[in-house]
Amino acid sequence: MTHVFPKKIQQVNNMKTKAFKAALPHTLPICVGFLFLGMSYGFLMQSKGFSFLYPLLMSLFIFAGSMEFVTVNLLLSAFNPLYAFFLTLMVNARHLFYGISMLDRYKDMGWKKFYLIYGMCDESFSINCIVSPPPDVDKGWFMFFVTLLNHLYWVAGATLGALLGYVIHFDTKGIGFVMTALFVVMFIDQWEERSDHTPALIGLGCSLACLLLFKADNFILPAMALTVLCFALKRDNTDKETDT
């Protein structure tokens, strides 16, 4: 019995090591992007007068890049929890769809499931949804390390940017546009990767229509609702055509 437990621990450690080595190469491109974006966020926080602890803890516990940029203005404005709640819902509503699509993949993951849900971001979702680990690599630990590494990259970038902000001083005007640029690049990548551009055109059309109707401050939530409705109608029509 004395040799059973050390052997089992060694097997678990080997399984973790294999999963880590398999996950690391897939996250390295994200590391570069997260370090740059995280540093820009850290610079922005420091330029607004916040200690480096703010971006460190916010990136660790919020871990929602776009919302963290928005939170800078929330912290500087009057306290309004209801507004903050609905704004967060609008900015991160896409994660509802991510979560639904990952229900089957997160089954039977044990305690790792809770962290996978908490730590899921756009980039981790893309890897865990598309990439299949090698047959000898545990899928649960693979997804766990993908999520953990991306999380650490973001925390490191945000903290490093805030610390560098103490010694490097420059005009940070316009740095908040970095998230807009990020989403534009993601849109272009998805446009180039897919032959069917209908979903992208639906999203653009719904957004433009709601922007004209509800103006810039109120169009996001109606645009998302209209987009979901259009997708649902499109799917129903596709199912009917398939049945026919």
N, C-alpha and C positions, 0 to 999 in steps of 0.2 A: 504493500500500500504506500510506503514511503516514496517509492519511485514513480508512482502513477501521477501524482499531482505535478511534480516538476516537469514530467514529460508532456502533460496536457498543457501546462503553461507555455512550454517551449513551442508546441504546435500552434497555440493561439498567437504567440509573438511572431512566428514565421508567417502566419496568415496575414497579420497586420502589416508586416514588412513587405510582403508581395503586393498587397493592396496599395500601400503607400507608393511603391515604385511604379506601379501601373498608373496611378492617378496623377503623379507629379508632372509627367510630360504634357498631359492634357491641360494643365493649369498654368504652365509657364507663360504662354501668350497673354493670359488673363492677368498674370502677375505684373507684366509691363504696363498694361492699361490701368490696372487698379492702383499701382504705385503713383502713376502720373495723376490720375483723377483724385486719388486720396490726398496727394500733396497739395493739389489746387484747393481742395476743400479745407485742409489744414491751414494753408495760407489765408484763405478767406476768413476762417474763424479767428485767427490771430489778428488779422487786420481790423476786425470788429471789436477787438479788446478782450477776447476770451482767452483764458488760460489753455495750455496744451491739454489739460485734463479733459476739457469739454469734447474736443474732437476724438480723443482717445476713447472716452467712455461712450460717447454717442455712436461711434463707429462699431464699438464692441457690442452694445446692447440694442441699438436701433437697426444697424446693418441694412440700411435701405438708402443707397447713394443719393437718389433724386430727392427723397424726403429729407435727408440730412441737410442738403443745400437749402431746401425750403425752410427747415427748422431754424436756420440762422435768423431769418426775418421774424419768425414766430417768437423767438427768445427776446428780440429787440422791441416787439410791439406789446400792446396791452394783452393781458392774460384772458384768453377766450377759449376754454376747453372744447366747447361744442364746435366752434369753427375749426379748431385744430383737428378734431376727430373727422369731420367731413372732408377736410382738405387731405388728410392722410388717406382716407378711403378713396378719394378721387385719384390721387397720385399713384397709389399702389393697388388699385382694383384689379390690375392684370394678374396679380398673384392668386386671385381666386380661381382663375382659369388654369394657371400653372398647377395649383394644388389639386384640382379635380383630375387633371390628366396624370398625376403622379400617385393616385390612390393605390393602384395595383402594384406599382413598383416599390412602395413603402410598406407593403404587407410583410408581416413576420420579421421585422427588423429589430424587435426588442426595444431597448432604451435608445438605440441610435435613431429610431423613428422621430423622437421628439426634437432632437437636434437637427435632423434633416429638414423637418418642417420649419423650424425656427430660422435656420441658416440658408434657406433656399432663396437665391437671387437669380437674376436673368441668366447670368453666365453659368452658375452651377446647374440650373434647370436645363440649359442647353446641353451640357456635357452628360448629365445623368439621364437625360431623356434619349439622347441619340447614341452615345458610346456604350458598347457592350464590352465589359472587361474580359480578359482571356479566361478560358475555361477553368484554369487552376487558381483563379483569383476570386475571393468571396465578394459578391456583388454589394452586400451591405457595407462592408468596410471600404470598398472602392468608392461608393457614393459618399460615405462619411468623410473620407480624406479629401475628396474633391471639394466638398462643402467647407471643411475645416481650413484647407489651404487658401481657398478664395477669401474666406473670412479673415484669416491672418494677413493676407496681402493688403486688404482694405484698411485694417486697423493700423498696420505698419505705415502705409502711405499717409494716412490722415495724421498720425502722430508725428511722423517725420516732417511733414509739411508745416505743422504748427511749431515744431521746435526750430526749424530753419527760418521761420518767420521772425524769430527773435533777433537773428543776425543778418538776414537778407531782407532788405527793404526795397520795395518797388511798387508802382502804381497797380493796384488790384482792380481797377475799374474794368468791368466787362468779364471778370473771371467767372461770374455766375453763369455765363453763357456756355460753359463747358458741358453742362448736362444736355442742353439743347443740341449741341454738336454731337454728343454721344448718341442720342436717339436718332439723329439724322443719319449717322454712319450705320447704325443698326438697321435702319429702314433700307438704305442703299444695299447693304449686304444681303438682306432677305430678298430684295427685289432681284438682285443678280443671281441668287441661288435657285429661285423658283421660276418655272416656266409659266405658271398660272398667276397672273397679277391681279386677279379679281378681288381677293381679300384686301390687298393694299389699296386698290382703287375705292373699294367700299369704305375703308377707314378714312381715306382722304376726303371722299365726298361727304360722309357723315360729319366729319370734323369741320369742314368748311361751311356746311349748311348751318350747323349749330353755332359756329363762330359768328355768322352773320345774324342769326336770330337772337342769341343770348349774350353776345359780346364776349370779350376776352376773359373777364373775371368769372363767368358762370357757364362756359360752354363745355367744360370737360366731362362732367357727369352726364348731361344729356347726350353728348356725342358717344360716350361709351354705351349708354343704354340703346341708342339708335343703332350703333354698330352691331351689338349683340342681337338685336331684333332682326336686322338684315341678314346676319349669318344664320339665324334660326330659320328664317324664311327660305334662304338659299339651300339650306340642308334639306328642308322638307321637299322642295322642288326636285333636288337631286335624288332623294329617296324614291319619290314618285316615278321619276324617269327610269330609275333602276328597276323598280317593280314592273313597269310597263315593258 
